[in-house]
């Protein structure tokens, strides 16, 4: 079985500061990794994904994440956040076999203050 | 234009009264999902379809049923809602599993 851990339930930062949202996963098989964002009263939308290749992946809105297989981590980063980045961020994993099952972490609320 | 549409946006039902939530898509994706999301928790997968092939999660209560009459529509039926079933219900679709497209969700209240 797969699981995803997001240790930080909330991360407050000031506008234009850098931020890192942490994600660790556990799986007995190889997985694909994703970050989704959820703005208030909306569904989730894909920020970025790691399927294969370069371990540093870039997504929308200036976010990037780095896959670290030895540490089973996929932390999300942004060098300079904006007020509009305030949202809930979910890390997710999916097995590399034919399964379509996507498992989410409990989420991290990013709160950007002026 | 919305590609995954969930109706209604807010649904109020009474304890024990059956309720149906609906989801439609204009993307013609093979795979459709239903997730339950409670406040400050991870979205929890209830079930998913690959075409008409239904995949139920082992820990999804029997109280939750689903129908997919065609590619475009998928329904979530809660036969006897309890207070613990109050949550946001999210529908999603995908063609390949690499990117899920979510609807805005239906917020269910149980009185």
gemmi code that builds the backbone of each chain (N, CA, C; Angstrom):
import gemmi

chains = {
    "A": [
        ("UNK", (0.845, -1.200, 0.000), (0.000, 0.000, 0.000), (0.883, 1.254, 0.000)),
        ("UNK", (0.313, 2.308, -0.522), (1.041, 3.568, -0.578), (0.472, 4.524, 0.468)),
        ("UNK", (1.333, 5.421, 0.947), (0.862, 6.471, 1.849), (1.679, 7.727, 1.611)),
        ("UNK", (1.079, 8.845, 1.981), (1.715, 10.147, 1.781), (1.625, 10.925, 3.091)),
        ("UNK", (2.735, 11.512, 3.488), (2.773, 12.279, 4.732), (3.158, 13.723, 4.450)),
        ("UNK", (2.297, 14.617, 4.873), (2.614, 16.038, 4.828), (2.617, 16.497, 6.290)),
        ("UNK", (3.781, 16.681, 6.833), (3.905, 16.933, 8.261), (3.396, 18.303, 8.673)),
        ("UNK", (3.467, 19.264, 7.775), (3.077, 20.623, 8.122), (1.633, 20.865, 7.719)),
        ("UNK", (0.770, 21.075, 8.689), (-0.632, 21.324, 8.353), (-0.829, 22.762, 7.870)),
        ("UNK", (0.010, 23.666, 8.364), (-0.094, 25.057, 7.945), (1.298, 25.678, 7.907)),
        ("UNK", (1.547, 26.469, 6.864), (2.822, 27.162, 6.732), (2.532, 28.636, 6.463)),
        ("UNK", (2.804, 29.503, 7.452), (2.637, 30.941, 7.236), (3.945, 31.554, 6.735)),
        ("UNK", (3.867, 32.385, 5.724), (5.053, 33.079, 5.206), (4.663, 34.484, 4.797)),
        ("UNK", (5.662, 35.341, 4.733), (5.420, 36.686, 4.254), (5.560, 36.733, 2.735)),
        ("UNK", (4.829, 37.635, 2.141), (4.890, 37.813, 0.688), (6.334, 38.064, 0.251)),
        ("UNK", (6.686, 37.464, -0.873), (8.003, 37.543, -1.505), (9.062, 36.699, -0.799)),
        ("UNK", (8.707, 36.010, 0.251), (9.642, 35.091, 0.900), (9.617, 33.753, 0.181)),
        ("UNK", (10.708, 32.959, 0.308), (10.681, 31.612, -0.257), (9.897, 30.669, 0.644)),
        ("UNK", (9.436, 29.568, 0.054), (8.684, 28.590, 0.840), (9.012, 27.177, 0.369)),
        ("UNK", (8.968, 26.250, 1.307), (9.088, 24.828, 0.988), (7.991, 24.082, 1.727)),
        ("UNK", (7.224, 23.303, 0.996), (6.195, 22.447, 1.582), (6.686, 21.010, 1.459)),
        ("UNK", (6.683, 20.315, 2.589), (7.304, 18.997, 2.623), (6.314, 17.866, 2.342)),
        ("UNK", (6.833, 16.863, 1.647), (6.047, 15.668, 1.330), (6.964, 14.460, 1.369)),
        ("UNK", (6.558, 13.460, 2.131), (7.257, 12.172, 2.133), (6.250, 11.084, 1.804)),
        ("UNK", (6.702, 10.061, 1.124), (5.807, 8.992, 0.737), (6.397, 7.647, 1.138)),
        ("UNK", (5.513, 6.661, 1.165), (5.913, 5.298, 1.454), (5.242, 4.390, 0.439)),
        ("UNK", (6.039, 3.517, -0.175), (5.471, 2.593, -1.150), (6.427, 1.432, -1.371)),
        ("UNK", (5.847, 0.246, -1.568), (6.661, -0.941, -1.835), (6.985, -1.074, -3.319)),
        ("UNK", (6.340, -0.254, -4.144), (6.582, -0.262, -5.582), (6.884, 1.154, -6.035)),
        ("UNK", (7.390, 1.274, -7.250), (7.688, 2.602, -7.791), (6.399, 3.376, -8.019)),
        ("UNK", (6.492, 4.671, -7.803), (5.303, 5.514, -7.896), (5.559, 6.749, -8.740)),
        ("UNK", (4.467, 7.320, -9.223), (4.486, 8.658, -9.784), (4.094, 9.617, -8.654)),
        ("UNK", (4.562, 10.857, -8.745), (4.325, 11.832, -7.679), (3.722, 13.109, -8.247)),
        ("UNK", (2.845, 13.709, -7.470), (2.095, 14.873, -7.930), (1.951, 15.884, -6.789)),
        ("UNK", (1.780, 17.149, -7.188), (1.305, 18.182, -6.280), (0.069, 18.825, -6.920)),
        ("UNK", (-0.988, 18.909, -6.101), (-2.211, 19.585, -6.503), (-2.447, 20.772, -5.573)),
        ("UNK", (-3.128, 21.802, -6.110), (-3.481, 22.969, -5.310), (-4.992, 23.127, -5.295)),
        ("UNK", (-5.505, 23.553, -4.157), (-6.946, 23.776, -4.017), (-7.169, 25.172, -3.469)),
        ("UNK", (-7.737, 26.046, -4.292), (-8.114, 27.378, -3.834), (-9.472, 27.292, -3.155)),
        ("UNK", (-9.801, 28.255, -2.302), (-11.055, 28.187, -1.546), (-12.271, 27.959, -2.440)),
        ("UNK", (-13.094, 27.024, -2.035), (-14.347, 26.718, -2.715), (-14.156, 26.251, -4.159)),
        ("UNK", (-13.023, 25.649, -4.432), (-12.775, 25.126, -5.770), (-12.285, 23.688, -5.681)),
        ("UNK", (-12.296, 23.024, -6.828), (-11.706, 21.696, -6.902), (-10.200, 21.789, -6.958)),
        ("UNK", (-9.551, 20.639, -7.004), (-8.100, 20.605, -7.063), (-7.615, 20.763, -8.503)),
        ("UNK", (-6.435, 21.352, -8.653), (-5.826, 21.433, -9.974), (-4.347, 21.065, -9.881)),
        ("UNK", (-3.863, 20.461, -10.942), (-2.495, 19.952, -10.949), (-1.486, 21.091, -11.012)),
        ("UNK", (-0.515, 21.059, -10.083), (0.598, 22.009, -10.088), (1.770, 21.459, -10.908)),
        ("UNK", (2.146, 20.229, -10.592), (3.257, 19.595, -11.282), (3.236, 18.101, -10.999)),
        ("UNK", (4.069, 17.366, -11.764), (4.104, 15.920, -11.624), (5.509, 15.408, -11.926)),
        ("UNK", (5.852, 14.306, -11.278), (7.079, 13.603, -11.599), (6.696, 12.213, -12.101)),
        ("UNK", (7.082, 11.950, -13.341), (6.810, 10.633, -13.928), (8.109, 9.868, -14.133)),
        ("UNK", (9.119, 10.547, -14.666), (10.428, 9.940, -14.884), (11.392, 11.042, -15.307)),
        ("UNK", (12.679, 10.683, -15.473), (13.641, 11.654, -15.981), (14.198, 12.548, -14.900)),
        ("UNK", (14.413, 13.815, -15.230), (15.006, 14.770, -14.303), (14.236, 14.812, -12.993)),
        ("UNK", (14.976, 14.801, -11.905), (14.321, 14.771, -10.595), (13.779, 16.135, -10.180)),
        ("UNK", (14.186, 17.182, -10.884), (13.669, 18.516, -10.609), (12.594, 18.827, -11.647)),
        ("UNK", (11.398, 19.016, -11.179), (10.293, 19.292, -12.099), (9.737, 20.674, -11.826)),
        ("UNK", (9.365, 21.327, -12.892), (8.790, 22.672, -12.771), (7.313, 22.623, -13.124)),
        ("UNK", (6.543, 23.427, -12.395), (5.112, 23.439, -12.629), (4.600, 24.829, -12.918)),
        ("UNK", (3.311, 24.983, -12.730), (2.697, 26.277, -12.998), (2.929, 27.234, -11.831)),
        ("UNK", (2.741, 28.514, -12.116), (2.806, 29.560, -11.086), (4.161, 29.641, -10.377)),
        ("UNK", (5.235, 29.213, -11.043), (6.572, 29.351, -10.494), (6.972, 28.299, -9.474)),
        ("UNK", (6.162, 27.289, -9.279), (6.490, 26.223, -8.331), (7.393, 25.172, -8.977)),
        ("UNK", (8.204, 24.532, -8.145), (9.015, 23.415, -8.581), (9.107, 22.408, -7.437)),
        ("UNK", (9.460, 21.185, -7.789), (9.599, 20.145, -6.773), (10.745, 19.235, -7.166)),
        ("UNK", (11.352, 18.640, -6.161), (12.467, 17.739, -6.415), (12.188, 16.371, -5.841)),
        ("UNK", (12.315, 15.366, -6.689), (12.130, 13.982, -6.281), (13.442, 13.456, -5.719)),
        ("UNK", (13.378, 12.923, -4.496), (14.548, 12.331, -3.870), (14.198, 10.903, -3.477)),
        ("UNK", (14.684, 9.955, -4.280), (14.289, 8.569, -4.071), (14.843, 8.014, -2.764)),
        ("UNK", (16.067, 8.369, -2.425), (16.685, 7.819, -1.211), (15.977, 8.299, 0.047)),
        ("UNK", (15.457, 9.515, -0.006), (14.745, 10.051, 1.149), (13.231, 9.925, 0.999)),
        ("UNK", (12.801, 9.324, -0.082), (11.366, 9.167, -0.403), (10.622, 10.477, -0.168)),
        ("UNK", (11.152, 11.529, -0.763), (10.540, 12.842, -0.573), (10.256, 13.501, -1.921)),
        ("UNK", (9.359, 14.446, -1.881), (8.982, 15.215, -3.090), (8.524, 16.586, -2.598)),
        ("UNK", (9.463, 17.381, -2.130), (9.150, 18.675, -1.529), (8.871, 19.727, -2.600)),
        ("UNK", (7.928, 20.577, -2.300), (7.505, 21.646, -3.213), (8.143, 22.956, -2.777)),
        ("UNK", (8.628, 23.732, -3.750), (9.297, 24.991, -3.412), (8.861, 26.106, -4.342)),
        ("UNK", (8.967, 27.310, -3.805), (8.792, 28.496, -4.634), (9.702, 29.585, -4.069)),
        ("UNK", (10.503, 30.232, -4.910), (11.492, 31.189, -4.399), (10.893, 32.479, -3.853)),
        ("UNK", (9.695, 32.838, -4.331), (9.103, 34.095, -3.891), (7.586, 33.981, -4.030)),
        ("UNK", (6.892, 33.968, -2.906), (5.441, 33.708, -2.952), (4.655, 35.013, -3.042)),
        ("UNK", (3.441, 34.882, -3.552), (2.516, 35.995, -3.657), (1.291, 35.720, -2.796)),
        ("UNK", (0.575, 36.789, -2.497), (-0.673, 36.644, -1.732), (-1.590, 35.620, -2.392)),
        ("UNK", (-1.605, 35.638, -3.707), (-2.508, 34.751, -4.458), (-2.131, 33.274, -4.347)),
        ("UNK", (-0.977, 32.979, -3.778), (-0.576, 31.580, -3.575), (-1.234, 30.972, -2.344)),
        ("UNK", (-1.923, 31.782, -1.571), (-2.626, 31.260, -0.405), (-3.650, 30.217, -0.843)),
        ("UNK", (-3.477, 28.999, -0.365), (-4.312, 27.869, -0.801), (-3.904, 26.631, -0.014)),
        ("UNK", (-4.600, 25.541, -0.291), (-4.248, 24.239, 0.284), (-3.485, 23.456, -0.771)),
        ("UNK", (-2.382, 22.843, -0.362), (-1.529, 22.108, -1.287), (-1.490, 20.639, -0.877)),
        ("UNK", (-1.753, 19.784, -1.852), (-1.806, 18.353, -1.591), (-0.753, 17.627, -2.419)),
        ("UNK", (-0.004, 16.777, -1.736), (0.915, 15.872, -2.397), (0.176, 14.554, -2.646)),
        ("UNK", (0.488, 13.874, -3.747), (-0.221, 12.642, -4.068), (0.698, 11.665, -4.784)),
        ("UNK", (0.372, 10.374, -4.670), (1.162, 9.332, -5.328), (0.246, 8.377, -6.075)),
        ("UNK", (0.814, 7.770, -7.118), (0.086, 6.733, -7.854), (1.091, 5.660, -8.267)),
        ("UNK", (0.698, 4.417, -8.158), (1.570, 3.316, -8.551), (1.909, 3.401, -10.027)),
        ("UNK", (3.084, 2.875, -10.386), (3.521, 2.900, -11.770), (2.909, 1.779, -12.602)),
        ("UNK", (2.140, 0.892, -11.980), (1.491, -0.154, -12.776), (0.229, 0.436, -13.406)),
        ("UNK", (-0.691, -0.402, -13.793), (-1.851, 0.096, -14.516), (-2.906, 0.721, -13.617)),
        ("UNK", (-2.662, 0.767, -12.321), (-3.647, 1.318, -11.403), (-3.869, 2.801, -11.646)),
        ("UNK", (-5.124, 3.224, -11.552), (-5.455, 4.639, -11.665), (-5.708, 5.260, -10.293)),
        ("UNK", (-5.401, 4.552, -9.245), (-5.710, 5.007, -7.889), (-4.711, 6.071, -7.459)),
        ("UNK", (-5.194, 7.256, -7.136), (-4.367, 8.372, -6.698), (-4.622, 8.613, -5.216)),
        ("UNK", (-3.550, 8.540, -4.420), (-3.654, 8.689, -2.967), (-3.077, 10.040, -2.562)),
        ("UNK", (-3.854, 10.794, -1.770), (-3.464, 12.128, -1.367), (-2.930, 12.165, 0.065)),
        ("UNK", (-2.047, 13.127, 0.317), (-1.671, 13.467, 1.679), (-2.739, 14.353, 2.296)),
        ("UNK", (-2.534, 14.691, 3.571), (-3.559, 15.432, 4.310), (-3.553, 16.924, 4.009)),
        ("UNK", (-2.579, 17.392, 3.249), (-2.580, 18.769, 2.801), (-1.801, 19.712, 3.714)),
        ("UNK", (-1.316, 20.783, 3.102), (-0.647, 21.858, 3.829), (-1.268, 23.174, 3.393)),
        ("UNK", (-1.729, 23.912, 4.375), (-2.321, 25.211, 4.058), (-1.207, 26.252, 4.037)),
        ("UNK", (-0.992, 26.850, 2.866), (-0.022, 27.931, 2.727), (-0.742, 29.252, 2.931)),
        ("UNK", (-0.297, 29.998, 3.919), (-0.911, 31.284, 4.237), (0.132, 32.376, 4.005)),
        ("UNK", (-0.078, 33.168, 2.967), (0.863, 34.223, 2.615), (0.354, 35.547, 3.152)),
        ("UNK", (1.194, 36.182, 3.947), (0.823, 37.438, 4.597), (1.542, 38.606, 3.947)),
        ("UNK", (0.884, 39.770, 3.890), (1.535, 40.950, 3.273), (2.640, 41.504, 4.160)),
    ],
    "B": [
        ("UNK", (-14.681, 27.384, -19.947), (-15.886, 26.565, -19.722), (-15.551, 25.395, -18.811)),
        ("UNK", (-16.441, 25.130, -17.876), (-16.222, 24.030, -16.951), (-16.206, 22.718, -17.708)),
        ("UNK", (-15.273, 21.846, -17.373), (-15.126, 20.585, -18.086), (-15.647, 19.423, -17.252)),
        ("UNK", (-15.572, 19.570, -15.917), (-16.133, 18.592, -15.007), (-17.124, 19.353, -14.137)),
        ("UNK", (-18.368, 18.988, -14.265), (-19.438, 19.771, -13.639), (-20.119, 18.938, -12.576)),
        ("UNK", (-20.198, 19.496, -11.389), (-20.865, 18.798, -10.302), (-22.099, 19.585, -9.862)),
        ("UNK", (-23.190, 18.885, -9.740), (-24.433, 19.493, -9.274), (-25.060, 18.645, -8.171)),
        ("UNK", (-25.651, 19.318, -7.188), (-25.594, 20.761, -6.974), (-24.303, 21.169, -6.285)),
        ("UNK", (-24.073, 22.442, -6.116), (-22.877, 22.913, -5.418), (-23.009, 22.665, -3.912)),
        ("UNK", (-24.204, 22.862, -3.404), (-24.515, 22.594, -2.006), (-25.754, 21.701, -1.952)),
        ("UNK", (-25.686, 20.693, -1.122), (-26.809, 19.772, -0.964), (-27.058, 19.556, 0.524)),
        ("UNK", (-28.309, 19.752, 0.903), (-28.693, 19.499, 2.285), (-29.673, 18.337, 2.289)),
        ("UNK", (-29.424, 17.360, 3.129), (-30.332, 16.237, 3.246), (-30.586, 15.942, 4.719)),
        ("UNK", (-31.581, 15.109, 4.952), (-31.896, 14.725, 6.324), (-31.250, 13.395, 6.655)),
        ("UNK", (-30.983, 13.210, 7.904), (-30.433, 11.954, 8.390), (-31.273, 10.787, 7.867)),
        ("UNK", (-30.624, 9.851, 7.170), (-31.317, 8.667, 6.689), (-32.047, 8.826, 5.369)),
        ("UNK", (-32.118, 10.025, 4.823), (-32.847, 10.243, 3.569), (-31.895, 10.095, 2.390)),
        ("UNK", (-32.181, 9.185, 1.459), (-31.261, 8.960, 0.335), (-30.998, 10.241, -0.444)),
        ("UNK", (-29.771, 10.338, -0.925), (-29.382, 11.516, -1.690), (-28.476, 11.079, -2.843)),
        ("UNK", (-28.586, 11.785, -3.954), (-27.765, 11.499, -5.133), (-27.017, 12.748, -5.554)),
        ("UNK", (-25.723, 12.587, -5.742), (-24.887, 13.665, -6.269), (-24.502, 13.311, -7.696)),
        ("UNK", (-24.417, 14.335, -8.542), (-24.134, 14.046, -9.943), (-22.870, 14.724, -10.428)),
        ("UNK", (-22.287, 14.123, -11.451), (-21.070, 14.637, -12.069), (-21.169, 14.393, -13.561)),
        ("UNK", (-20.829, 15.391, -14.341), (-20.780, 15.208, -15.784), (-19.475, 15.792, -16.319)),
        ("UNK", (-19.040, 15.266, -17.454), (-17.786, 15.730, -18.044), (-17.944, 15.898, -19.547)),
        ("UNK", (-17.229, 16.877, -20.063), (-17.248, 17.136, -21.504), (-15.925, 16.713, -22.146)),
        ("UNK", (-15.091, 16.000, -21.381), (-13.739, 15.677, -21.830), (-13.626, 14.302, -22.479)),
        ("UNK", (-14.679, 13.507, -22.355), (-14.678, 12.153, -22.912), (-13.563, 11.284, -22.329)),
        ("UNK", (-13.269, 11.485, -21.044), (-12.237, 10.692, -20.388), (-12.789, 9.342, -19.945)),
        ("UNK", (-11.923, 8.323, -20.016), (-12.349, 6.976, -19.645), (-12.527, 6.807, -18.138)),
        ("UNK", (-11.690, 7.493, -17.376), (-11.633, 7.244, -15.939), (-12.366, 8.356, -15.192)),
        ("UNK", (-13.220, 7.950, -14.258), (-13.906, 8.907, -13.388), (-13.768, 8.449, -11.946)),
        ("UNK", (-13.614, 9.422, -11.056), (-13.388, 9.152, -9.637), (-14.422, 9.886, -8.779)),
        ("UNK", (-14.685, 9.309, -7.616), (-15.372, 10.021, -6.545), (-14.479, 10.021, -5.314)),
        ("UNK", (-14.248, 11.241, -4.784), (-13.484, 11.413, -3.555), (-14.383, 12.064, -2.508)),
        ("UNK", (-14.157, 11.704, -1.258), (-14.793, 12.359, -0.128), (-13.717, 13.182, 0.594)),
        ("UNK", (-14.029, 14.457, 0.845), (-13.058, 15.305, 1.533), (-13.716, 15.974, 2.726)),
        ("UNK", (-13.261, 15.615, 3.911), (-13.735, 16.264, 5.123), (-12.788, 17.396, 5.482)),
        ("UNK", (-13.289, 18.281, 6.297), (-12.549, 19.498, 6.611), (-11.146, 19.183, 7.124)),
        ("UNK", (-10.143, 19.834, 6.520), (-8.732, 19.702, 6.923), (-8.194, 18.278, 6.772)),
        ("UNK", (-8.801, 17.489, 5.913), (-8.315, 16.121, 5.680), (-8.004, 15.908, 4.203)),
        ("UNK", (-7.288, 14.831, 3.939), (-6.981, 14.471, 2.561), (-8.240, 14.009, 1.842)),
        ("UNK", (-8.357, 14.295, 0.564), (-9.417, 13.668, -0.217), (-9.260, 12.150, -0.157)),
        ("UNK", (-10.349, 11.470, 0.140), (-10.323, 10.014, 0.302), (-11.041, 9.378, -0.877)),
        ("UNK", (-10.360, 8.489, -1.569), (-10.947, 7.841, -2.729), (-12.033, 6.872, -2.286)),
        ("UNK", (-13.220, 7.045, -2.858), (-14.336, 6.130, -2.587), (-14.372, 5.011, -3.623)),
        ("UNK", (-14.353, 5.405, -4.893), (-14.311, 4.436, -5.994), (-13.906, 5.149, -7.269)),
        ("UNK", (-13.578, 4.331, -8.274), (-13.320, 4.910, -9.580), (-13.750, 3.930, -10.663)),
        ("UNK", (-13.995, 4.474, -11.845), (-14.379, 3.699, -13.020), (-13.310, 3.821, -14.090)),
        ("UNK", (-13.028, 2.689, -14.723), (-12.348, 2.742, -16.011), (-13.384, 2.285, -17.021)),
        ("UNK", (-13.888, 3.208, -17.817), (-15.085, 2.955, -18.638), (-16.200, 2.478, -17.698)),
        ("UNK", (-16.736, 1.312, -17.934), (-17.790, 0.807, -17.047), (-17.253, -0.125, -15.965)),
        ("UNK", (-15.972, -0.335, -15.970), (-15.333, -1.202, -14.979), (-15.250, -0.471, -13.647)),
        ("UNK", (-15.993, -0.952, -12.662), (-16.130, -0.286, -11.370), (-15.087, -0.813, -10.388)),
        ("UNK", (-14.406, 0.108, -9.687), (-13.385, -0.260, -8.714), (-13.723, 0.383, -7.375)),
        ("UNK", (-14.157, -0.460, -6.438), (-14.561, 0.028, -5.134), (-13.385, -0.069, -4.172)),
        ("UNK", (-13.179, 0.952, -3.347), (-12.142, 0.853, -2.326), (-12.638, -0.046, -1.194)),
        ("UNK", (-11.718, -0.776, -0.604), (-12.090, -1.768, 0.410), (-12.767, -1.140, 1.624)),
        ("UNK", (-12.393, 0.109, 1.931), (-12.941, 0.736, 3.133), (-14.089, 1.699, 2.823)),
        ("UNK", (-14.608, 1.671, 1.610), (-15.781, 2.489, 1.295), (-17.021, 1.822, 1.875)),
        ("UNK", (-17.777, 2.538, 2.700), (-18.960, 1.918, 3.316), (-19.980, 1.469, 2.278)),
        ("UNK", (-20.715, 0.425, 2.605), (-21.752, -0.093, 1.699), (-22.858, 0.931, 1.447)),
        ("UNK", (-22.964, 1.871, 2.327), (-23.928, 2.965, 2.222), (-23.711, 3.816, 0.965)),
        ("UNK", (-22.512, 3.746, 0.408), (-22.151, 4.528, -0.770), (-22.190, 3.627, -1.996)),
        ("UNK", (-22.945, 4.084, -3.002), (-23.053, 3.361, -4.254), (-22.768, 4.343, -5.394)),
        ("UNK", (-22.496, 3.787, -6.562), (-22.234, 4.653, -7.703), (-22.795, 4.044, -8.966)),
        ("UNK", (-23.118, 4.913, -9.916), (-23.595, 4.494, -11.230), (-22.897, 5.320, -12.289)),
        ("UNK", (-22.604, 4.664, -13.389), (-22.040, 5.398, -14.528), (-22.780, 4.911, -15.781)),
        ("UNK", (-23.888, 5.555, -16.116), (-24.704, 5.084, -17.245), (-24.043, 5.281, -18.598)),
        ("UNK", (-23.158, 6.250, -18.713), (-22.426, 6.488, -19.961), (-21.116, 7.206, -19.642)),
        ("UNK", (-20.326, 7.493, -20.664), (-19.014, 8.102, -20.450), (-19.120, 9.455, -19.760)),
        ("UNK", (-20.165, 10.186, -20.052), (-20.254, 11.572, -19.605), (-20.744, 11.747, -18.176)),
        ("UNK", (-21.500, 10.806, -17.671), (-22.160, 11.006, -16.386), (-21.752, 9.957, -15.361)),
        ("UNK", (-21.691, 10.420, -14.103), (-21.422, 9.510, -12.998), (-22.191, 10.024, -11.787)),
        ("UNK", (-22.787, 9.095, -11.038), (-23.600, 9.470, -9.885), (-23.072, 8.807, -8.624)),
        ("UNK", (-23.207, 9.541, -7.529), (-22.897, 9.006, -6.205), (-24.193, 8.961, -5.417)),
        ("UNK", (-24.581, 7.758, -4.999), (-25.787, 7.571, -4.210), (-25.397, 7.240, -2.778)),
        ("UNK", (-25.945, 8.001, -1.849), (-25.754, 7.686, -0.430), (-27.112, 7.226, 0.086)),
        ("UNK", (-27.205, 5.955, 0.412), (-28.524, 5.337, 0.662), (-29.147, 5.812, 1.963)),
        ("UNK", (-28.358, 5.956, 3.010), (-28.887, 6.385, 4.303), (-27.832, 7.269, 4.963)),
        ("UNK", (-27.835, 8.548, 4.595), (-26.756, 9.420, 5.086), (-26.771, 9.570, 6.595)),
        ("UNK", (-25.595, 9.490, 7.170), (-25.424, 9.769, 8.585), (-24.695, 11.088, 8.759)),
        ("UNK", (-24.647, 11.537, 10.005), (-23.988, 12.820, 10.277), (-22.522, 12.789, 9.840)),
        ("UNK", (-21.909, 11.619, 9.925), (-20.510, 11.486, 9.556), (-20.252, 11.539, 8.063)),
        ("UNK", (-21.310, 11.550, 7.284), (-21.153, 11.615, 5.826), (-21.144, 13.044, 5.311)),
        ("UNK", (-21.346, 13.989, 6.193), (-21.250, 15.400, 5.798), (-19.824, 15.692, 5.385)),
        ("UNK", (-19.668, 16.174, 4.153), (-18.328, 16.366, 3.587), (-18.461, 17.042, 2.237)),
        ("UNK", (-17.294, 17.367, 1.675), (-17.240, 17.792, 0.279), (-17.005, 16.533, -0.555)),
        ("UNK", (-17.767, 16.369, -1.613), (-17.600, 15.233, -2.514), (-17.072, 15.756, -3.850)),
        ("UNK", (-15.938, 15.213, -4.231), (-15.244, 15.671, -5.428), (-15.284, 14.603, -6.504)),
        ("UNK", (-15.620, 15.026, -7.688), (-15.582, 14.166, -8.867), (-14.365, 14.568, -9.691)),
        ("UNK", (-13.718, 13.595, -10.298), (-12.553, 13.890, -11.141), (-12.524, 12.935, -12.322)),
        ("UNK", (-11.863, 13.360, -13.387), (-11.702, 12.509, -14.567), (-10.251, 12.552, -15.017)),
        ("UNK", (-9.872, 11.549, -15.797), (-8.544, 11.540, -16.387), (-8.538, 10.622, -17.599)),
        ("UNK", (-7.761, 10.956, -18.612), (-7.633, 10.041, -19.748), (-6.578, 8.964, -19.521)),
        ("UNK", (-5.526, 9.316, -18.755), (-4.387, 8.411, -18.613), (-3.899, 8.257, -17.185)),
        ("UNK", (-4.409, 9.040, -16.267), (-3.945, 8.989, -14.889), (-2.836, 9.964, -14.582)),
        ("UNK", (-2.281, 10.611, -15.611), (-1.190, 11.550, -15.372), (-1.687, 12.889, -14.857)),
        ("UNK", (-2.902, 13.237, -15.159), (-3.466, 14.496, -14.671), (-4.945, 14.290, -14.439)),
        ("UNK", (-5.401, 14.615, -13.234), (-6.817, 14.536, -12.924), (-7.445, 15.906, -13.085)),
        ("UNK", (-8.644, 15.921, -13.623), (-9.421, 17.145, -13.774), (-10.576, 17.061, -12.774)),
        ("UNK", (-10.600, 18.014, -11.849), (-11.591, 17.986, -10.783), (-12.737, 18.943, -11.060)),
        ("UNK", (-13.914, 18.559, -10.596), (-15.022, 19.478, -10.510), (-14.871, 20.339, -9.261)),
        ("UNK", (-15.791, 21.279, -9.097), (-15.727, 22.190, -7.946), (-16.253, 21.564, -6.662)),
        ("UNK", (-16.864, 20.390, -6.787), (-17.309, 19.682, -5.602), (-18.751, 19.978, -5.219)),
        ("UNK", (-19.333, 19.060, -4.465), (-20.641, 19.247, -3.841), (-20.460, 19.152, -2.335)),
        ("UNK", (-20.851, 20.206, -1.645), (-20.762, 20.227, -0.185), (-22.058, 19.647, 0.372)),
        ("UNK", (-21.975, 18.504, 1.008), (-23.140, 17.827, 1.554), (-23.275, 18.096, 3.040)),
        ("UNK", (-24.456, 18.559, 3.423), (-24.787, 18.726, 4.842), (-25.871, 17.730, 5.204)),
        ("UNK", (-25.768, 17.127, 6.380), (-26.757, 16.163, 6.852), (-27.346, 16.695, 8.155)),
        ("UNK", (-28.661, 16.901, 8.129), (-29.315, 17.488, 9.314), (-30.017, 16.433, 10.157)),
    ],
}
model = gemmi.Model(1)
for chain_id, residues in chains.items():
    chain = gemmi.Chain(chain_id)
    for i, (resn, *xyz) in enumerate(residues, 1):
        res = gemmi.Residue()
        res.name, res.seqid = resn, gemmi.SeqId(i, " ")
        for name, pos in zip(("N", "CA", "C"), xyz):
            atom = gemmi.Atom()
            atom.name, atom.element = name, gemmi.Element(name[0])
            atom.pos, atom.b_iso = gemmi.Position(*pos), 0.0
            res.add_atom(atom)
        chain.add_residue(res)
    model.add_chain(chain)
structure = gemmi.Structure()
structure.add_model(model)
structure.setup_entities()
